[in-house]
Amino acid sequence: MTPDEYCKDKAAKSGSSFYYSFMFLPQQQRQAIIALYAFCREVDDAVDEIADPDVAAQTLAWWRFEIEQTFNGTPSHPVGKALQTALQHFELHQEYFVEIIDGMEMDLQQQRYASFKHLALYCHRVASVVGLLAAEIFGYQNRKTLNYAEKLGIAFQLTNIIRDVREDAERGRIYLPQDELERFHVGEQDLLNFKQTPELEALLKFQADRARDFYQQALNALPEQDRLNQRTGLIMAAIYQATLEEVERDGFRVMQQRVSLTPLRKLWLAWTTARRERKRAR
């Protein structure tokens, strides 16, 4: 299996919405974004799939070294080798990869967030920085596009947090800000015991409104001249916004079931969004 095949396999097996947006990219960009996504999956799995925190921390430390080796031209892991190919074509900053690892490390060190201000740093590291790297791969002419990528990353992460409340609670993690839990009278033990309450539904509605605001901020920040190049991000946004709408349509019953879109619907959203952006660019 070649490094690129390894990354494709990693991306495909994840079942993520992101994978559907990659289909419409030229080969060079597709190779780079899949390598980036595979890297994110590797470091995320190090935290979520390794039960021993010490082993997880050692794995992240190894990835720090591997990123250093990748930028020095001597990677050993298939993902590092695939990223090395991407570096030949795109200006991807080493410090961004390190910052992603910093974000994953926060999951080992911190399982509560006092306020949204504190949560925003986590969202920036694990999502917005990925968006900034992706923007470099997709290409842009106007630097305002980087603001779009930053805001969109936060919107994506907030959507994940809303959808995955139960899954995170199963790992002992609560990403909903503590001051907002208190404001909406949602007890921490209620979350850890997977209780579906009207108070939780009201809190998640508040979070969904915040996520929608970030989606709007992102789309408002995207210069018209860069929309076609950034259509992959717009495809992701269409899929994530549809997911958020489904969670809301289901009454935010996240403790009872995990909402997800079918592969066919994701593919349809990807195709229609790509088609719309091509028409708009003409």
Secondary structure, DSSP 4 states (H G I P E B T S, - for coil): --HHHHHHHHHHHHT-HHHHHGGGS-HHHHHHHHHHHHHHHHHHHHHHT---HHHHHHHHHHHHHHHHHHHHT---SHHHHHHHHHHTTS---HHHHHHHHHHHHHHHH-S--SSHHHHHHHHIIIIIHHHHHHHHHH--SSTHHHHHHHHHHHHHHHHHHHHTHHHHHHTT---S-HHHHHHTT--HHHHHTT---HHHHHHHHHHHHHHHHHHHHHHHHS-GGGTTTTHHHHHHHHHHHHHHHHHHHTTS-TTT------HHHHHHHHHHHHHHHHHHH-
